[in-house]
Amino acid sequence: MTSRMDTRFAKLKAEGRPALVTYFMGGDPDYATSLGIMKALPEAGADVIELGMPFSDPMADGPTIQLAGQRALKGGQTLAKTLDLARDFRKSDDETPIVMMGYYNPIYIYGVDKFIDDALAAGIDGLIIVDLPPEMDDELCIPALAKGINFIRLTTPTTDEKRLPTVLNNTSGFVYYVSMNGITGSALPDPSLISGAVARIKDHTDLPVCVGFGVKTADHAKAIGAAADGVVVGTAIVAQVAGSLTKDGAATADTVSAVSTFVRGLSTGVRSARLVAAE
């Protein structure tokens, strides 16, 4: 059976354009608003959705996403409720791939086997678990793959030729190239370096390579998308949510529309990326 992820990337390849992969934090600032954001993302041009799992100790995240996680947790968001978001989203959209992104601790506490079964039932297509290295594949990666859930691995500029095959082993769906060292929301990398990095990864895999960290504007997305199979945007989207809230951190009438408008602009950049590359 062909997965939603495979179907989506095949469609984009046929269209000759990169994917727009959009991240938001589940439950930020509340369940209903985050569900509204999730439903609005495909309409605004998102091709793949990364659904953030709030966690109290997000060591790889910058301040923007850390605060989003804190807002979500304060609002009562749990891993079970994050799965509910996907389940509710699937009532109206059965095509857009959903990747849950976060840390292993909440999954471990939830129970690995139960989590995988519940994730499948909720319509989850992939996982990005930033603190599980390949040496721990038996913990979650291999059981998830056995049930048909993609396990998407991160590679970085410091992932050398010796380490890269190990990182790519058991990776499926796509490869997430973190284009700089550091936490999320850092400065934009030099786009001229992206092409070589993507080519180096593709020497080792046939999977699509999506590039993220630091993409904040449509022009950034266009520049990165010229070389990559996908452009991942997270912190800038979460910042749109934060900027729309009241002083007390509550949603306003502008929260969902702020995200939609921003993502629509990113989509325009991504959809023109290959036109720029062909000039």
C-alpha positions, 0 to 999 in steps of 0.5 A: 500500500502506498503511503500518504507521504509517498503519494504526496512527494510523487505528486510534487515531483511530477509538478516539478516543485519542492514541498512546503513542510509546516510545523506548529505546536499541538495545543498552542495556545489551546486545543480548538485554536490549534485544530483551526490552525492545522485545518488551515495549513493545507488550504494555505499551501502546506504539503506536509504538516509537522505536528509538535508534541509539547514537552517540558524539557525541549532541549533542541528548541529555541525560545519561540518553540519552547514558549509555544510548548509551555503555552500548550502544556499550561492549556492542558495539552497532552500526548493523547490530546495531540493524537486527538488533533490528528484524529479530528483533522482526518475527519476532513482531510485524509490526504495531507501527510502528518508527521509528529515531531518531538521528544521520546519521553512522553512516548515512553511514558505513554507506552511505545506499543500503545502510542504506535497503535493510537498514532496509526488509528489517528492517521499519523504518517511519520515521526521525528523524534529528535533525541533518539539516535540510530543506536536506539532504533529498537526503542521506537524506530523499528516498531514504528516502521513495522506498523507502517509509520515513517521514521524521519531522521535529522542530518546536520552539517556535521554529519560526516560521510562515515556517520551519514549511512548510519543516520540514514539506516531505517530512515523513511518518508524523507530526510530532514536536513538541519541546515545549521548547527544549533537550536531551532529558529537560528539565522538563515544558512547560506543558500549556496551551501544547500545544493552541495549538502543535498547532493551529498545526502542524495549520494546515499539515499533515494529519499526526498531531502527537506531542508529546515531551520532558519527559514522565515520568509517567502524569499528564504523558502524560494532560495532553499527550495531551488535545491531541496525536495522540500522546505521546512518552516517551524519557528516563523509559523509559531512566531505568527501564533505568538504575535497574535495572542493577547497579553495573557497568551490567549487566542484572538480572532486573528490567530488562525488567519495570521498563520494562514496568511503567512503560510500562503506567502511561504507557499508562493515562494516554494512554488516559484523556487524551481522557476528561479533555479531554471532561469 
